[in-house]
């Protein structure tokens, strides 16, 4: 290790002095994972990798941390947001505010992860609600987009049951609310929201509501928080303040839905107001939890004023994430230093393309190795709603293969309705793949419980379980726990594929038996999801 007081000037970053930095030369054949799982498709990082990341300014829409771990048992760690540079077989990590450490933690990838978890993010010993793992999830976004309404939500939920799928966690997405920051059900589209929630509960669903830390600037909620004006009390309200500011005035911050005020979650009044909204939805309507969206580090890194002058963009993201701890049936996406917590983390919205499908497994592996064991691979077929509009270039084969990837991941999430977009033959494949998942559901529940105690990933790359056998770069297979190997099809039109089997006796889904280590070729008709179970002696 070479420790330096350095200037990092890679062309992509402005020259800046850092409090501490380490420069680590990769050992021959060494592989690394970490920093931001958005780049899972480029992992493992190796001598050929060229990558520049500024974690002070961007979390790259997913989970991120100033941590890298290697299959030679090494860990690079920093407590605060850092700049990461990888090129020419060298990793440089620099930080303005905290020490950067290189630790020799053991001999392999698992040694490195277990050491990092035990030292810096020990597991809580808890899990999210187990319904996330025992049944599929359902999200109303693709079908209803910006037109969420009571009638169609109930019809969507019922359609899943009518087609033989089990109830699970149901997510009511953006625009159920009257406005951003106006967290009431929009009355013109929800005549009886409490009754709707009861009907959904009676069907067997647990229901979560989409939420964000944004507040429209022409709303009563904005006036209440920004100026202390409560519509019900002209004398004012004690939650004055609570937004990011520009020149002392609440700032209009740009996000994907336009410009809004952004809650300053270092401000006690902003925090209290948001908690009040969440608790009210649980109390008054029976919400089971929330889909916490938005509030990424890039929004908080724009240089606006904060109540706590020392707070970083990461501190804001972490403050937002912590709300999920109060509601076990919740989902979060933009995690910074939130490892080891009993919260479902999802991948950022994937496009409806084969290349995006190919990113699912490596991104999931990357998330697990960052310390987030409870990973959800976004929505089946992708979260790009325009791909599912009439006349859009929809690919039914892609949808089916996406469902197969999801089926034996820790979680699977439907949004686009299979009963609308697929023909009868493909609809039956969906029913069959959900039935396959339900077969493994008890195993996944136990894996979730184990991960809640150990912090280890539920979904793992082969290198994690079988170190030193040359499996580090396998991106289209994964292990669930220690004995289920999954080899989905992620290439259009693929009629057969090769599968790397580690040492041991393996039973394939079609009944064939193999003894590893070896590479086998298996047939992959549209209805098949190749998977193999290790036969314990």
FENKA-V608164 format. One record per pair of residues at least 12 apart in sequence whose ideal C-beta (glycine too) atoms are under 8 Angstrom apart, sorted by sequence separation. I is the first residue (numbers start at 0). J is the second residue. If there is no record, write none. Layout:
BEGIN
I_J / I_J
END
This chain:
BEGIN
5_17 / 31_43 / 32_44 / 38_50 / 65_77 / 81_93 / 82_94 / 102_114 / 139_151 / 143_155 / 227_239 / 277_289 / 300_312 / 330_342 / 331_343 / 332_344 / 417_429 / 461_473 / 475_487 / 486_498 / 503_515 / 509_521 / 4_17 / 7_20 / 30_43 / 31_44 / 65_78 / 81_94 / 102_115 / 139_152 / 142_155 / 156_169 / 175_188 / 223_236 / 226_239 / 299_312 / 320_333 / 329_342 / 330_343 / 331_344 / 332_345 / 346_359 / 363_376 / 460_473 / 500_513 / 502_515 / 30_44 / 31_45 / 38_52 / 65_79 / 80_94 / 175_189 / 224_238 / 225_239 / 319_333 / 320_334 / 327_341 / 329_343 / 330_344 / 331_345 / 332_346 / 362_376 / 443_457 / 460_474 / 464_478 / 475_489 / 484_498 / 501_515 / 502_516 / 507_521 / 4_19 / 5_20 / 30_45 / 65_80 / 75_90 / 77_92 / 79_94 / 223_238 / 224_239 / 225_240 / 297_312 / 320_335 / 330_345 / 332_347 / 402_417 / 461_476 / 463_478 / 500_515 / 501_516 / 4_20 / 29_45 / 65_81 / 67_83 / 79_95 / 102_118 / 139_155 / 224_240 / 225_241 / 296_312 / 299_315 / 324_340 / 346_362 / 461_477 / 484_500 / 500_516 / 2_19 / 3_20 / 5_22 / 28_45 / 35_52 / 75_92 / 77_94 / 79_96 / 224_241 / 225_242 / 243_260 / 296_313 / 299_316 / 316_333 / 320_337 / 323_340 / 324_341 / 346_363 / 359_376 / 380_397 / 398_415 / 460_477 / 461_478 / 464_481 / 484_501 / 499_516 / 500_517 / 2_20 / 3_21 / 34_52 / 65_83 / 79_97 / 81_99 / 137_155 / 224_242 / 242_260 / 243_261 / 316_334 / 317_335 / 324_342 / 359_377 / 380_398 / 459_477 / 460_478 / 500_518 / 509_527 / 513_531 / 2_21 / 3_22 / 35_54 / 78_97 / 137_156 / 152_171 / 242_261 / 243_262 / 244_263 / 296_315 / 316_335 / 317_336 / 323_342 / 379_398 / 398_417 / 458_477 / 459_478 / 499_518 / 500_519 / 508_527 / 1_21 / 2_22 / 25_45 / 34_54 / 77_97 / 78_98 / 242_262 / 243_263 / 296_316 / 317_337 / 320_340 / 346_366 / 381_401 / 458_478 / 459_479 / 498_518 / 508_528 / 0_21 / 1_22 / 25_46 / 38_59 / 77_98 / 241_262 / 242_263 / 294_315 / 295_316 / 380_401 / 458_479 / 459_480 / 475_496 / 484_505 / 497_518 / 498_519 / 508_529 / 0_22 / 1_23 / 37_59 / 77_99 / 137_159 / 241_263 / 294_316 / 313_335 / 320_342 / 344_366 / 379_401 / 380_402 / 398_420 / 399_421 / 411_433 / 457_479 / 476_498 / 497_519 / 498_520 / 507_529 / 508_530 / 512_534 / 0_23 / 1_24 / 35_58 / 37_60 / 44_67 / 67_90 / 76_99 / 77_100 / 240_263 / 313_336 / 379_402 / 398_421 / 457_480 / 461_484 / 476_499 / 497_520 / 498_521 / 507_530 / 508_531 / 35_59 / 37_61 / 75_99 / 76_100 / 147_171 / 225_249 / 242_266 / 496_520 / 507_531 / 36_61 / 55_80 / 67_92 / 75_100 / 147_172 / 241_266 / 294_319 / 356_381 / 395_420 / 411_436 / 495_520 / 496_521 / 506_531 / 35_61 / 36_62 / 37_63 / 54_80 / 55_81 / 74_100 / 75_101 / 76_102 / 147_173 / 240_266 / 355_381 / 379_405 / 395_421 / 399_425 / 402_428 / 406_432 / 473_499 / 495_521 / 505_531 / 506_532 / 35_62 / 36_63 / 43_70 / 54_81 / 55_82 / 65_92 / 74_101 / 75_102 / 147_174 / 241_268 / 242_269 / 344_371 / 349_376 / 393_420 / 395_422 / 398_425 / 402_429 / 406_433 / 495_522 / 496_523 / 505_532 / 35_63 / 54_82 / 73_101 / 74_102 / 145_173 / 146_174 / 147_175 / 182_210 / 214_242 / 221_249 / 240_268 / 241_269 / 291_319 / 346_374 / 349_377 / 376_404 / 387_415 / 407_435 / 494_522 / 495_523 / 505_533 / 506_534 / 34_63 / 53_82 / 54_83 / 65_94 / 73_102 / 135_164 / 143_172 / 145_174 / 239_268 / 240_269 / 241_270 / 291_320 / 344_373 / 345_374 / 346_375 / 348_377 / 349_378 / 351_380 / 352_381 / 376_405 / 399_428 / 403_432 / 406_435 / 407_436 / 470_499 / 494_523 / 504_533 / 505_534 / 34_64 / 52_82 / 73_103 / 74_104 / 135_165 / 137_167 / 139_169 / 140_170 / 144_174 / 169_199 / 238_268 / 343_373 / 344_374 / 345_375 / 346_376 / 347_377 / 348_378 / 351_381 / 395_425 / 399_429 / 402_432 / 406_436 / 493_523 / 494_524 / 503_533 / 504_534 / 33_64 / 34_65 / 51_82 / 52_83 / 72_103 / 73_104 / 134_165 / 136_167 / 137_168 / 138_169 / 139_170 / 237_268 / 238_269 / 241_272 / 291_322 / 338_369 / 339_370 / 342_373 / 343_374 / 344_375 / 345_376 / 346_377 / 350_381 / 449_480 / 470_501 / 498_529 / 500_531 / 503_534 / 34_66 / 51_83 / 52_84 / 72_104 / 134_166 / 135_167 / 136_168 / 137_169 / 138_170 / 139_171 / 140_172 / 176_208 / 179_211 / 262_294 / 291_323 / 338_370 / 341_373 / 343_375 / 345_377 / 349_381 / 351_383 / 376_408 / 379_411 / 382_414 / 407_439 / 33_66 / 34_67 / 50_83 / 51_84 / 72_105 / 134_167 / 136_169 / 137_170 / 139_172 / 140_173 / 175_208 / 176_209 / 180_213 / 216_249 / 238_271 / 261_294 / 289_322 / 338_371 / 348_381 / 349_382 / 350_383 / 375_408 / 379_412 / 387_420 / 446_479 / 468_501 / 496_529 / 498_531 / 33_67 / 50_84 / 51_85 / 65_99 / 72_106 / 133_167 / 134_168 / 136_170 / 138_172 / 175_209 / 179_213 / 180_214 / 181_215 / 238_272 / 289_323 / 337_371 / 348_382 / 349_383 / 374_408 / 375_409 / 376_410 / 378_412 / 379_413 / 380_414 / 409_443 / 446_480 / 468_502 / 32_67 / 33_68 / 50_85 / 71_106 / 72_107 / 169_204 / 171_206 / 179_214 / 180_215 / 216_251 / 225_260 / 288_323 / 348_383 / 351_386 / 374_409 / 375_410 / 376_411 / 377_412 / 378_413 / 379_414 / 380_415 / 486_521 / 488_523 / 31_67 / 32_68 / 49_85 / 50_86 / 71_107 / 72_108 / 131_167 / 166_202 / 168_204 / 169_205 / 170_206 / 171_207 / 173_209 / 179_215 / 224_260 / 350_386 / 351_387 / 373_409 / 374_410 / 376_412 / 378_414 / 379_415 / 443_479 / 465_501 / 31_68 / 32_69 / 48_85 / 49_86 / 70_107 / 74_111 / 130_167 / 131_168 / 166_203 / 167_204 / 168_205 / 169_206 / 170_207 / 171_208 / 172_209 / 178_215 / 181_218 / 261_298 / 269_306 / 289_326 / 296_333 / 334_371 / 372_409 / 373_410 / 375_412 / 378_415 / 409_446 / 442_479 / 464_501 / 465_502 / 31_69 / 48_86 / 70_108 / 72_110 / 73_111 / 130_168 / 147_185 / 165_203 / 166_204 / 167_205 / 168_206 / 169_207 / 170_208 / 171_209 / 173_211 / 180_218 / 181_219 / 182_220 / 224_262 / 261_299 / 288_326 / 291_329 / 295_333 / 409_447 / 442_480 / 461_499 / 12_51 / 30_69 / 31_70 / 69_108 / 72_111 / 76_115 / 149_188 / 168_207 / 170_209 / 179_218 / 181_220 / 213_252 / 221_260 / 254_293 / 266_305 / 267_306 / 287_326 / 288_327 / 290_329 / 291_330 / 294_333 / 296_335 / 488_527 / 11_51 / 29_69 / 30_70 / 55_95 / 68_108 / 71_111 / 74_114 / 128_168 / 148_188 / 149_189 / 178_218 / 180_220 / 265_305 / 266_306 / 288_328 / 289_329 / 290_330 / 291_331 / 292_332 / 293_333 / 380_420 / 439_479 / 461_501 / 488_528 / 12_53 / 29_70 / 44_85 / 46_87 / 70_111 / 74_115 / 78_119 / 147_188 / 148_189 / 149_190 / 180_221 / 213_254 / 265_306 / 266_307 / 287_328 / 288_329 / 289_330 / 291_332 / 353_394 / 356_397 / 442_483 / 487_528 / 488_529 / 9_51 / 11_53 / 29_71 / 33_75 / 46_88 / 69_111 / 72_114 / 76_118 / 146_188 / 149_191 / 153_195 / 160_202 / 178_220 / 216_258 / 261_303 / 263_305 / 265_307 / 288_330 / 351_393 / 359_401 / 487_529 / 45_88 / 68_111 / 76_119 / 149_192 / 152_195 / 156_199 / 160_203 / 213_256 / 216_259 / 263_306 / 351_394 / 485_528 / 486_529 / 25_69 / 29_73 / 68_112 / 180_224 / 215_259 / 216_260 / 224_268 / 254_298 / 353_397 / 356_400 / 360_404 / 439_483 / 485_529 / 486_530 / 26_71 / 153_198 / 157_202 / 214_259 / 215_260 / 224_269 / 265_310 / 277_322 / 281_326 / 330_375 / 352_397 / 356_401 / 359_404 / 363_408 / 485_530 / 486_531 / 44_90 / 149_195 / 153_199 / 156_202 / 213_259 / 214_260 / 252_298 / 351_397 / 484_530 / 68_115 / 152_199 / 213_260 / 214_261 / 483_530 / 484_531 / 156_204 / 213_261 / 214_262 / 224_272 / 270_318 / 274_322 / 277_325 / 356_404 / 409_457 / 468_516 / 483_531 / 484_532 / 34_83 / 66_115 / 212_261 / 213_262 / 223_272 / 252_301 / 265_314 / 273_322 / 277_326 / 359_408 / 409_458 / 483_532 / 484_533 / 23_73 / 212_262 / 265_315 / 408_458 / 482_532 / 483_533 / 252_303 / 264_315 / 274_325 / 482_533 / 23_75 / 212_264 / 263_315 / 481_533 / 66_119 / 250_303 / 265_318 / 482_535 / 21_75 / 31_85 / 250_304 / 264_318 / 264_319 / 243_299 / 247_304 / 262_319 / 19_77 / 243_301 / 245_303 / 246_304 / 31_90 / 244_303 / 245_304 / 243_303 / 244_304 / 212_273 / 243_304 / 244_305 / 243_305 / 25_88 / 24_88 / 25_89 / 17_82 / 24_89 / 25_90 / 241_306 / 23_89 / 240_306 / 22_89 / 23_90 / 137_204 / 210_277 / 343_410 / 345_412 / 22_90 / 23_91 / 22_91 / 23_92 / 12_82 / 21_91 / 409_479 / 20_91 / 21_92 / 408_479 / 20_92 / 208_280 / 407_479 / 20_93 / 19_93 / 20_94 / 373_447 / 7_82 / 9_84 / 19_94 / 130_205 / 372_447 / 17_93 / 18_94 / 32_108 / 407_483 / 7_84 / 9_86 / 17_94 / 18_95 / 128_205 / 179_256 / 373_450 / 17_95 / 18_96 / 19_97 / 21_99 / 23_101 / 30_108 / 208_286 / 372_450 / 407_485 / 16_95 / 18_97 / 19_98 / 20_99 / 21_100 / 180_259 / 206_285 / 207_286 / 210_289 / 372_451 / 15_95 / 18_98 / 19_99 / 21_101 / 179_259 / 180_260 / 206_286 / 207_287 / 209_289 / 210_290 / 211_291 / 213_293 / 407_487 / 206_287 / 207_288 / 208_289 / 209_290 / 210_291 / 211_292 / 212_293 / 213_294 / 205_287 / 207_289 / 208_290 / 210_292 / 211_293 / 212_294 / 372_454 / 374_456 / 173_256 / 205_288 / 207_290 / 209_292 / 211_294 / 372_455 / 374_457 / 404_487 / 7_91 / 370_454 / 372_456 / 373_457 / 374_458 / 403_487 / 200_285 / 372_457 / 403_488 / 404_489 / 5_91 / 7_93 / 400_487 / 5_93 / 196_284 / 197_285 / 368_456 / 400_488 / 196_285 / 367_456 / 400_489 / 193_283 / 196_286 / 367_457 / 193_284 / 367_458 / 192_284 / 193_285 / 364_456 / 367_459 / 368_460 / 435_528 / 182_276 / 364_458 / 397_491 / 363_458 / 364_459 / 368_463 / 396_491 / 431_526 / 364_460 / 396_492 / 432_528 / 182_279 / 394_491 / 428_525 / 182_280 / 428_526 / 184_284 / 425_525 / 0_101 / 212_319 / 341_451 / 364_474 / 361_474 / 364_477 / 360_474 / 363_477 / 339_454 / 360_475 / 338_454 / 360_476 / 357_474 / 360_477 / 172_290 / 357_475 / 168_287 / 173_292 / 170_290 / 207_328 / 407_528 / 207_329 / 406_528 / 205_328 / 207_330 / 407_530 / 403_528 / 399_525 / 360_487 / 360_489 / 396_525 / 359_489 / 357_489 / 356_489 / 357_490 / 353_489 / 353_490 / 353_491 / 138_290 / 128_287 / 128_288 / 168_328 / 170_330 / 131_328 / 130_328 / 128_327 / 127_327 / 128_328 / 127_328 / 127_329 / 131_343 / 127_341 / 96_311 / 126_341 / 127_342 / 80_296 / 120_336 / 123_339 / 125_341 / 127_343 / 122_339 / 123_340 / 120_338 / 121_339 / 123_341 / 119_338 / 120_339 / 116_338 / 116_339 / 80_311 / 79_311 / 80_312 / 63_296 / 80_313 / 79_313 / 60_295 / 58_295 / 141_378 / 57_295 / 58_296 / 140_378 / 57_296 / 58_297 / 136_375 / 141_380 / 56_296 / 57_297 / 138_378 / 144_384 / 56_297 / 141_382 / 54_296 / 131_373 / 140_382 / 57_300 / 141_384 / 56_300 / 131_375 / 140_384 / 55_300 / 127_373 / 141_387 / 126_373 / 164_413 / 120_370 / 116_370 / 159_413 / 80_335 / 115_370 / 162_417 / 55_311 / 56_312 / 112_368 / 162_418 / 55_312 / 55_313 / 58_316 / 78_336 / 158_416 / 54_313 / 108_368 / 158_418 / 155_416 / 162_426 / 164_430 / 163_430 / 162_430 / 165_433 / 164_433 / 163_433 / 61_332 / 62_333 / 63_334 / 64_335 / 60_332 / 61_333 / 62_334 / 63_335 / 64_336 / 142_414 / 165_437 / 60_333 / 61_334 / 62_335 / 141_414 / 142_415 / 64_338 / 136_410 / 138_412 / 140_414 / 141_415 / 142_416 / 58_333 / 62_337 / 136_411 / 137_412 / 138_413 / 139_414 / 141_416 / 58_334 / 135_411 / 136_412 / 137_413 / 138_414 / 58_335 / 132_409 / 135_412 / 136_413 / 137_414 / 142_419 / 131_409 / 132_410 / 135_413 / 131_410 / 62_344 / 61_346 / 61_347 / 60_347 / 135_433 / 68_368 / 61_362 / 135_436 / 66_369 / 134_437 / 62_366 / 66_370 / 61_366 / 64_369 / 63_369 / 64_370 / 134_440 / 62_369 / 133_440 / 132_440 / 133_441 / 62_371 / 36_346 / 37_347 / 133_443 / 132_443 / 133_444 / 132_444 / 132_446 / 129_444 / 132_447 / 131_447 / 40_357 / 40_358 / 129_447 / 39_358 / 42_361 / 129_448 / 127_447 / 40_361 / 126_447 / 39_361 / 40_362 / 42_364 / 126_448 / 39_362 / 42_365 / 39_363 / 126_450 / 37_362 / 39_364 / 126_451 / 36_362 / 39_365 / 125_451 / 36_363 / 38_365 / 39_366 / 124_451 / 36_364 / 37_365 / 122_450 / 123_451 / 124_452 / 36_365 / 122_451 / 35_365 / 36_366 / 122_452 / 122_453 / 32_364 / 33_365 / 36_368 / 122_454 / 32_365 / 36_369 / 121_454 / 120_454 / 33_368 / 36_371 / 32_368 / 33_369 / 116_453 / 116_454 / 116_455 / 113_455 / 112_455 / 112_456 / 109_455 / 112_463 / 108_462 / 109_463 / 107_462 / 108_463 / 109_464 / 109_466 / 108_466 / 107_466 / 106_466 / 107_467 / 108_471 / 70_462 / 70_466 / 70_467 / 70_471 / 43_462 / 43_471 / 43_472 / 30_462 / 40_474 / 30_471 / 30_472
END
